[in-house]
């Protein structure tokens, strides 16, 4: 996999990866407002490359954590549903 060196220019085709209690799905970017509820967390990674790095706090202890999405089972946006992740 190669990192992007410039935007693809197809913003009208931009998709969102949505993770909720039902699992992972992909939605159109224009659907974002209808997907949000009070208390939701939005993580924006506009680089569109892996590994993505997500920072957070462990709820039980307040310790800092980092989750890196290290790979996925498929490359097609319509088929991406499972990631290999490493937690630090």
N, C-alpha and C positions, 0 to 999 in steps of 0.2 A: 504494500500500500504506500502511495506517495502523498505527501502533504500538498495541499493546494497552494499555488503560488499567486493566484488571483481569483476574484469572484467569478462564478460561472455565468453570471449575467442573466440567469433565468429565474429571477425573483418571483415571477408569477407562479412558478412551479415549486416554490419553497414549501417544505413540509415540516411538521412538528412531530417529534417523538413524544408521546404522551404515556406516562407511567402512572397507573392508578391501581386501585384494589382489584381490577379486572385483568391486570397485566400490562403489556406494552402494545400500543397501537400507533398508527401514523395518521395525522389529521392535516388538513389544509391550514396554512398560517392564518387565514382569515377567520377561522373558527376559534382562535384563542380566547376572545372575550367570553364566549358561551361555555367554555370549558372550566373557567375559574370559579372557585367558591371561596368564601372568607376563610383565611387560614392556610390556603394553598401556598406551596413553594414553587416558584418559577426559576428554573436554571436555564440560562441562555448560553449556548456555545455556538457562536456564529462562525467558528473556524471550519466546521464540517470535516474534521480530521480526527483520527484516533492516534494515540490515546487521548481521550478527554480526561480532564482532572477536575474532580468536584471536591470542594472543601466543606467541612461541616463540623458539628459538635455532637458527640455521643450523648444521647438524651439522658441516660442513667447517671453519667458521671461528669458531663461537661467537658470531657477530654476532646482535644482537637483530633479530627480524623480526615483522611483524604481517600477518596475512592477514584481509582483510575480504570476507565473502560479500556481494556487492553486489546480487545478484538471482538469480532462478531462472526456469527455463523454464515452470514450471507452479505453480499455487497449491494444488492438491489434494495432501494428504500422500501419497496413493498414487501420484502421478505425479511427485513431485519426485525427480529423479535427477541433474540437472546444474545447477551454479551458476556464475555469473560471479564471479570472485574477483580482488581486487587485492592484490598483495604489496608491502609497504613495508619 
